[in-house]
Amino acid sequence: MEGLVLGIDLCDSYTQISCLKNEKSWMIPTVICREKQAENWYIGEEAYAHTLIGDGVIVDKLLKLTSRDGTATIGGIRYEAVTLLEQFLKKILELPQKEYGVQAISQLVVTLQTIDVVLMEALHICAERLGLEDKKLRVISHTESFIYYVLSQKKDIWNNQVGVFDLSADSFRYYELKVQRGMKRMMVIAEYENLEEGFNLDILGSASGVKLADKILYSCGERLIQKKLYSSIFLTGKGFHKQDWAPDFMKMICSKRRVYIETELFSKGAAYRAEDFTRSKTAYPFICICEGHLNTTVSMNVLRGGQDMSLVMACAGDNWFEASAAADVIPDPAREIEMTISSLDSRKKKIVKIPLEGFPKRPPRTTKVRVEVSFLDEKTMQVVLRDQGFGELFPATDTEVRQEVML
Amino acid sequence: MSVWLCRYEPVKRPLYIRELDLHIYSSQELSYIIIHNPLFVLEGFVDDRLFTFVREQLDMGFLALKMERLQKAGESNEEILSLFLQEADYCTAAEITQFRQKAAAFKKMLPAEYQKERADYLFQIGQYLNAVSVYNKILEMPRDTYINEFFLGKVHSNIGACYAHLFQFERAAKAYEKSYFYSKDPSSLKSIYFLTAMKPEMNISAHSKELLVSELNPSWNEEFSEIREAAKGSEELKNLDELFEKDSLRRQNGAEELISDWKRKYRSMQSPS
């Protein structure tokens, strides 16, 4: 029997889980509660209920707690944040598992508002503890799930630009996507802007608050949309579960534009991404340039078969946290390693020369260098050059050069 | 600046070249050995062991097959190795041409001249006993205008040097005596003098003794003292002194390692090809 293909939008306030099977989604508050007297765990509304009854202790802001490697004490037991996150994920995964009577998970993609390495590693620890193979869990950004959601729709939805207003309890964001054609491979570029005008959704409880909120949205919308040509605009987040509180904003935004309300945009996007991971060949043959992805290509000019060729170490569109490469090369003279950083959008090229400092002096072409490339974030590449020597003729030393390169 | 990209070669069983006391772990190292040691690789190197290494360890099955076919078709080792150099992608075209030119030059040499080149090369890489064997083959060749007294003097002198490196001083002295017989070069006598200075209890022939008395050059003693003094400051001796300053455990371990290294090197000097 085939396993479940799931997308989870994990936020500090709410978590959504989507399953492509019957396109079903669940949304629950990101809180976990443990009974004071027993090792029974509850999440979401049940967690609130047990806390209100007084037989449980609730923990919220799970993501922040995990990011700072925090702990919480419940019933005299000190729990690490990663353990609480594990319990939360276990419980939330049970929702589709019980619904469809399927335990196995073929692929799970978790989308985060912003990529956080600590959180990402914690999620992989959770997956391992839950018996999920490492490769069956992928973590992507909201921007990437937005891309996959939009490109899973009909083409006329994303012919030109696509915008998203995401109004949630803890943030207000605007995302924009455009498709560039005419290159070797289609390129999809998506960016986001954190809007400082964000407000607490509690103000929607009063008439004056509603009016103010509508005014804020209207002014943001006007500034961002201007005269741009949109194929579609999406509204997502808890703030848009109802739209009648923002009549002016809705009137302005819907004027000569297609506007869709999609409250599960990010979790569904994650589920589409998960589905694509299960395929042997991607259904989205484009270069994805967004948060979490490189927007530059890193290469080295090398000789192969007597011909000059470009050896690509990392490609624009690769996930920076997964992109890593290594190659053994013999530079002549063994003075430095030269790397080319090409920007896809501006087509600019930057040459980075890393000197082989401290490497032993040897005859020409008898120094083999292992070049390892990895990334600390989208904009920072780490290059490690290790002396491999030349067999027993010129034994390797433990000399290595580490350099961080700003892309 | 050029940067050569290295093939991925998961070599588990390196090719051991006994004569060079060297394990080869990559096609680049093998190419390096071929172009820097043509006299060694052109005789007795191209064999099944090499083909197996190329096929199984370097994962170049098709190339190994082509090399084997060339050998079966009677092509020269030079052709087979040139093919490897081209495919291994380490040498430049100029280097491969140079290798071919060297091989061609060796072919043009007189047999005695070529064998002496080969023996001299074996001496250079520390294969002293193998070098003696090749020098002795030269001595069996009929005399001609090339194999004259001067040439024979050189060959005997080189045999002497080989034995001296193997610490076989009596044999070395005999070879130098023959060298002096042919060439009348006083440097051969000087070598005998040095040998006796290093090992005074050594037996040398009465004729050599007479020659040392009659032809003794006073500067030899001074030269020998200078050499001995210079040797005292050598890196090896310094390392040895440092070893003896270490604590007993480290000293013992270091000594074991050093002696085992000396033994390995000495065996390698004497290993028959």
Chai-1 contact restraints between the chains, C-beta under 6 A:
chainA,res_idxA,chainB,res_idxB,connection_type,confidence,min_distance_angstrom,max_distance_angstrom,comment,restraint_id
A,V302,B,V3,contact,1.0,0.0,6.0,A-B,restraint_1
A,V302,B,L5,contact,1.0,0.0,6.0,A-B,restraint_2
A,L303,B,S2,contact,1.0,0.0,6.0,A-B,restraint_3
A,L303,B,W4,contact,1.0,0.0,6.0,A-B,restraint_4
A,R304,B,L5,contact,1.0,0.0,6.0,A-B,restraint_5
A,G305,B,D89,contact,1.0,0.0,6.0,A-B,restraint_6
A,D328,B,C6,contact,1.0,0.0,6.0,A-B,restraint_7
A,V329,B,V3,contact,1.0,0.0,6.0,A-B,restraint_8
A,V329,B,L5,contact,1.0,0.0,6.0,A-B,restraint_9
A,I330,B,W4,contact,1.0,0.0,6.0,A-B,restraint_10
A,P331,B,V3,contact,1.0,0.0,6.0,A-B,restraint_11
A,D332,B,S2,contact,1.0,0.0,6.0,A-B,restraint_12
A,G391,B,Y25,contact,1.0,0.0,6.0,A-B,restraint_13
A,G391,B,E29,contact,1.0,0.0,6.0,A-B,restraint_14
A,E392,B,L22,contact,1.0,0.0,6.0,A-B,restraint_15
A,E392,B,H23,contact,1.0,0.0,6.0,A-B,restraint_16
